Amino acid sequence: MIIKTDKVMRLDKFMQTQLDVSRNQIENFIRKIGVKVDGKETFKNGLKLKVGQEVEFEFVVASIDNTIRKGVEGLNVEIIYEDDDILVVNKPPFLVVHPAPSVKEVTLVDWLKYKNISLSTISGEERHGIVHRIDKQTTGTLVVAKNNEAHKKLSAQLEDKTMGRYYLGLVTPSLKTNLTVEKPIARNPHNRLKMAVRENGRYAKTQFIKVLTSNCENYELVGAKLFTGRTHQIRVHLSSFNRMILGDNLYGFKPKADKIGRVMLHAYILYLIHPRTSEKMLFEAKIFDDFSEILDKKFNRKVIDEKIDKNRFIDEFSANH
């Protein structure tokens, strides 16, 4: 295919006007396959085209592995919000966020690419669009950057704490009081799958608030706010004072009667500043059925719904900090 340009424009943007595919696919194509401009090959997405230049390319949409395609087609991910710069989803349980050498199943990034959603590219091939992540079994709010400028600004917000999340977790035994934990976290020297509180670790801070104790008083719904973003931070800090998230067999224990199939932790509320408009935004992710069933069976659900009203919930953290 040879197309003559009729205006001054970046190469990647010009190709996007000619093809019905995502910008992410076009950027990858130019960078990896290359395009000819007036007969000379280039791999530069940002090459400035002049009027009358000839752009030559043969674009073929990359095929998706049949196993991945089947998994992606059956995947249902709720989109909470979307515009030209960001996408906010409610990540379901057991969905890995991005590919890795150890990951054999379908990931959120696979789903995003399958849906032809434009994604930032500055985090590398396997992490397109991914600014922050959530553990496989954890659910809830996650923001995706749809272009590199949005990615840079959101990453800066992670650093200066103008973007963050409030979590809900089902814990046993109950907390004695609201508390803030400041303990350094590093890799567990005895188990590479785990993290641990260690003196030589990186600074980590988590605030916990009591929401409601279960009817049988064995469980408690708690809120957690992260001030840092260490791996498994909430779970590690809870285990440091002999508490565990229900279903957390890695940092806790599994009672014989426990039929809970995953870690009961949910990234309930995400707050950020929009990377283009600078508007302060707040997103709430509904709780998934397995988490909700425990609340219905073990707690006074009416009281919980009142206590986790998003504005009241956030105010509790401010009042107890």
C-alpha positions as CSV (number, residue, x, y, z in Angstrom):
1,M,0.0,0.0,0.0
2,I,1.4,3.4,-1.0
3,I,-0.4,6.6,0.2
4,K,0.7,10.2,-0.6
5,T,0.4,12.6,2.4
6,D,-1.7,15.8,2.0
7,K,-0.7,17.5,5.3
8,V,2.2,17.8,7.8
9,M,1.7,15.1,10.4
10,R,3.5,12.5,12.5
11,L,4.0,9.1,10.8
12,D,2.1,7.1,13.5
13,K,-0.8,9.6,13.5
14,F,-1.0,9.6,9.7
15,M,-1.2,5.8,9.6
16,Q,-3.9,5.9,12.2
17,T,-6.0,8.0,9.8
18,Q,-5.6,5.3,7.2
19,L,-6.2,2.1,9.2
20,D,-9.0,1.0,11.5
21,V,-6.7,-0.4,14.3
22,S,-5.5,0.9,17.6
23,R,-2.6,3.3,17.9
24,N,-0.8,0.7,20.0
25,Q,-0.8,-1.7,17.0
26,I,0.4,1.0,14.7
27,E,3.3,2.0,17.0
28,N,4.4,-1.6,17.4
29,F,4.2,-2.1,13.6
30,I,6.4,0.9,12.8
31,R,8.9,0.1,15.5
32,K,9.2,-3.6,14.7
33,I,8.4,-4.0,11.0
34,G,9.2,-0.5,9.6
35,V,7.6,1.7,7.0
36,K,9.1,3.2,3.8
37,V,8.8,7.0,3.3
38,D,9.8,8.1,-0.2
39,G,11.5,4.7,-0.6
40,K,13.6,4.9,2.6
41,E,12.8,2.6,5.5
42,T,12.1,4.1,8.9
43,F,11.2,2.8,12.4
44,K,10.4,6.1,13.9
45,N,6.8,6.6,15.1
46,G,7.4,10.4,15.5
47,L,8.9,11.0,12.0
48,K,7.4,14.3,10.8
49,L,5.9,13.9,7.3
50,K,5.8,16.6,4.7
51,V,3.0,17.3,2.2
52,G,3.4,15.1,-0.9
53,Q,5.6,12.4,0.6
54,E,4.8,8.7,-0.2
55,V,4.3,6.3,2.7
56,E,4.6,2.6,1.8
57,F,3.6,-0.2,4.1
58,E,1.9,-3.6,4.1
59,F,-0.1,-3.8,7.4
60,V,-1.2,-7.2,8.6
61,V,-3.0,-7.5,12.0
62,A,-1.0,-9.9,14.1
63,S,-2.8,-13.1,14.8
64,I,-3.7,-14.1,18.4
65,D,-2.9,-17.5,19.8
66,N,-6.0,-19.6,19.6
67,T,-5.8,-20.5,23.3
68,I,-5.5,-16.8,24.2
69,R,-8.3,-15.9,21.8
70,K,-10.7,-18.4,23.3
71,G,-9.9,-17.1,26.8
72,V,-10.2,-13.5,25.9
73,E,-13.5,-14.0,24.1
74,G,-15.0,-15.5,27.2
75,L,-13.6,-12.8,29.5
76,N,-15.9,-10.2,30.9
77,V,-14.2,-7.1,32.4
78,E,-16.3,-4.2,33.6
79,I,-15.3,-0.8,32.3
80,I,-16.0,1.8,35.0
81,Y,-14.8,4.8,33.0
82,E,-13.2,5.5,29.6
83,D,-12.1,8.5,27.6
84,D,-9.3,9.3,25.2
85,D,-6.6,9.2,27.9
86,I,-7.5,6.7,30.6
87,L,-9.6,3.5,31.1
88,V,-10.7,2.4,34.6
89,V,-11.7,-1.3,35.0
90,N,-13.0,-3.4,37.8
91,K,-10.5,-6.3,37.7
92,P,-12.2,-9.7,38.3
93,P,-10.6,-12.4,40.6
94,F,-8.0,-14.7,39.1
95,L,-7.1,-12.4,36.2
96,V,-3.4,-11.7,35.9
97,V,-2.8,-8.0,35.0
98,H,0.1,-8.5,32.4
99,P,2.1,-11.3,30.8
100,A,5.3,-12.6,32.3
101,P,7.5,-15.7,31.7
102,S,5.7,-17.6,34.5
103,V,2.2,-16.6,33.3
104,K,0.5,-19.1,30.9
105,E,-3.0,-17.9,31.1
106,V,-4.9,-14.9,29.5
107,T,-4.1,-11.5,31.0
108,L,-5.8,-8.2,31.3
109,V,-3.3,-6.8,28.7
110,D,-4.3,-9.6,26.3
111,W,-7.9,-8.5,26.7
112,L,-7.1,-4.8,26.2
113,K,-5.2,-5.6,23.0
114,Y,-8.0,-7.9,21.8
115,K,-10.5,-5.1,22.3
116,N,-8.2,-2.8,20.2
117,I,-7.9,-0.3,23.0
118,S,-5.1,2.2,22.5
119,L,-2.4,1.7,25.1
120,S,0.7,3.5,26.3
121,T,4.0,1.8,25.3
122,I,6.6,3.2,27.7
123,S,6.3,0.2,30.1
124,G,7.4,-2.3,27.5
125,E,5.7,-4.9,25.3
126,E,4.2,-7.0,28.1
127,R,3.0,-4.1,30.2
128,H,1.4,-1.8,27.6
129,G,-0.9,0.6,29.4
130,I,-0.2,-0.7,32.9
131,V,0.6,2.0,35.4
132,H,-0.1,0.0,38.5
133,R,-1.2,-3.6,39.2
134,I,-3.3,-5.8,41.5
135,D,-2.5,-9.3,42.6
136,K,-4.1,-12.2,40.7
137,Q,-6.7,-13.0,43.4
138,T,-7.3,-9.4,44.4
139,T,-10.2,-7.5,42.7
140,G,-11.1,-3.9,42.0
141,T,-10.2,-0.6,40.5
142,L,-7.3,-0.4,38.1
143,V,-6.4,2.5,35.8
144,V,-4.9,1.9,32.3
145,A,-3.1,4.7,30.4
146,K,-4.2,4.9,26.8
147,N,-1.2,7.1,25.6
148,N,2.3,7.8,26.8
149,E,1.6,11.3,28.1
150,A,-1.2,10.0,30.3
151,H,1.1,7.2,31.5
152,K,3.9,9.6,32.5
153,K,1.5,11.9,34.5
154,L,-0.2,9.0,36.2
155,S,3.1,7.5,37.2
156,A,4.1,10.8,38.7
157,Q,0.9,10.8,40.7
158,L,1.8,7.4,42.1
159,E,5.1,8.8,43.3
160,D,3.6,12.0,44.9
161,K,0.6,10.1,46.3
162,T,-2.0,12.2,44.4
163,M,-3.3,8.8,43.0
164,G,-4.1,5.9,45.3
165,R,-6.7,3.3,46.4
166,Y,-8.8,2.4,49.3
167,Y,-9.3,-1.3,49.9
168,L,-11.9,-3.5,51.6
169,G,-10.7,-6.8,53.2
170,L,-12.2,-9.6,55.2
171,V,-9.9,-10.2,58.1
172,T,-9.6,-12.8,60.9
173,P,-9.3,-12.3,63.9
174,S,-10.7,-8.8,64.3
175,L,-8.5,-5.8,64.8
176,K,-8.4,-4.4,68.3
177,T,-8.5,-0.9,67.1
178,N,-7.9,1.4,64.1
179,L,-4.2,1.6,63.4
180,T,-1.4,2.7,61.0
181,V,1.4,0.3,60.4
182,E,4.8,1.5,59.3
183,K,7.1,-1.4,58.9
184,P,9.7,-2.0,56.1
185,I,9.1,-4.8,53.6
186,A,11.5,-7.0,51.7
187,R,11.6,-10.4,50.0
188,N,11.2,-13.3,52.5
189,P,14.6,-15.0,52.7
190,H,13.0,-18.4,53.3
191,N,10.3,-18.3,50.6
192,R,10.8,-16.4,47.4
193,L,7.0,-16.3,46.8
194,K,6.5,-14.2,49.9
195,M,7.5,-10.8,51.3
196,A,8.2,-10.1,54.9
197,V,8.7,-7.3,57.4
198,R,12.5,-6.9,57.5
199,E,14.8,-4.2,58.9
200,N,16.6,-3.9,55.6
201,G,13.4,-3.6,53.6
202,R,11.8,-0.7,51.8
203,Y,9.7,1.7,53.9
204,A,6.0,0.8,53.8
205,K,2.9,2.4,55.4
206,T,-0.6,1.1,55.6
207,Q,-3.6,2.6,57.5
208,F,-6.3,0.2,58.7
209,I,-9.8,1.0,59.9
210,K,-12.5,-1.2,61.5
211,V,-15.7,-1.3,59.5
212,L,-17.8,-4.0,61.0
213,T,-17.4,-7.3,62.9
214,S,-19.3,-10.3,61.7
215,N,-22.3,-11.7,63.6
216,C,-20.2,-14.6,64.9
217,E,-17.4,-12.2,65.8
218,N,-14.8,-14.4,63.9
219,Y,-14.4,-12.1,61.0
220,E,-14.2,-8.4,60.4
221,L,-14.6,-6.2,57.4
222,V,-11.7,-3.6,57.4
223,G,-10.7,-0.7,55.2
224,A,-7.1,-0.2,54.2
225,K,-5.3,2.7,52.6
226,L,-1.8,2.4,51.1
227,F,0.7,5.2,51.5
228,T,3.3,3.1,49.7
229,G,3.1,0.4,47.0
230,R,5.0,-2.6,48.1
231,T,4.3,-6.1,46.9
232,H,1.6,-7.8,49.1
233,Q,1.8,-4.8,51.4
234,I,-1.6,-5.1,53.1
235,R,-1.2,-8.9,53.6
236,V,2.3,-8.6,55.0
237,H,1.4,-5.8,57.4
238,L,-1.6,-7.8,58.7
239,S,0.5,-10.9,59.2
240,S,3.0,-8.8,61.2
241,F,0.5,-8.6,64.0
242,N,-1.1,-12.0,63.5
243,R,-4.0,-11.1,61.3
244,M,-4.8,-12.5,57.9
245,I,-7.1,-11.9,54.9
246,L,-9.7,-14.7,54.5
247,G,-8.6,-17.1,51.9
248,D,-4.9,-16.0,52.1
249,N,-3.1,-19.3,52.3
250,L,0.3,-17.7,51.6
251,Y,0.4,-15.4,54.6
252,G,-2.2,-17.0,56.8
253,F,-3.6,-20.4,57.3
254,K,-6.4,-22.5,55.9
255,P,-8.9,-23.9,58.4
256,K,-10.3,-27.3,57.6
257,A,-13.8,-25.9,57.2
258,D,-12.6,-22.9,55.1
259,K,-14.0,-23.2,51.6
260,I,-13.0,-19.6,50.6
261,G,-11.4,-19.9,47.2
262,R,-9.3,-16.8,47.1
263,V,-7.8,-13.8,48.9
264,M,-10.8,-11.6,50.0
265,L,-9.3,-8.2,49.2
266,H,-10.9,-5.6,47.0
267,A,-9.5,-2.3,45.7
268,Y,-12.7,-0.5,46.3
269,I,-12.0,3.2,45.5
270,L,-9.5,4.7,43.2
271,Y,-8.7,8.4,43.3
272,L,-6.5,10.3,40.8
273,I,-6.1,13.6,38.9
274,H,-7.1,13.4,35.2
275,P,-3.8,13.6,33.2
276,R,-5.3,16.0,30.6
277,T,-8.0,18.1,32.4
278,S,-6.4,18.1,36.0
279,E,-9.9,17.2,37.4
280,K,-9.9,15.3,40.6
281,M,-11.7,12.0,40.0
282,L,-13.0,9.2,42.2
283,F,-14.0,5.7,41.0
284,E,-15.8,3.0,42.9
285,A,-15.7,-0.7,42.0
286,K,-18.6,-3.0,43.0
287,I,-17.8,-6.0,45.1
288,F,-17.7,-9.4,43.4
289,D,-20.2,-12.1,44.2
290,D,-18.0,-14.4,46.2
291,F,-17.0,-11.5,48.5
292,S,-20.6,-10.3,48.7
293,E,-21.9,-13.7,49.7
294,I,-19.7,-13.7,52.8
295,L,-21.0,-10.3,53.7
296,D,-24.6,-11.4,53.3
297,K,-24.1,-14.6,55.4
298,K,-21.8,-13.4,58.1
299,F,-22.6,-9.7,58.6
300,N,-25.4,-7.2,58.9
301,R,-25.4,-6.1,55.2
302,K,-27.6,-3.0,55.7
303,V,-25.1,-1.6,58.2
304,I,-22.2,-2.4,55.9
305,D,-23.7,-0.7,53.0
306,E,-24.1,2.5,55.1
307,K,-20.6,2.3,56.4
308,I,-19.0,1.8,53.0
309,D,-20.8,4.7,51.3
310,K,-17.7,6.1,49.5
311,N,-17.8,9.5,51.0
312,R,-18.3,8.3,54.6
313,F,-15.7,5.5,54.0
314,I,-13.0,8.0,52.9
315,D,-13.9,10.4,55.8
316,E,-13.2,7.6,58.3
317,F,-9.6,7.4,57.1
318,S,-9.1,11.2,57.5
319,A,-10.7,11.2,61.0
320,N,-8.5,8.4,62.3
321,H,-5.2,9.4,60.7
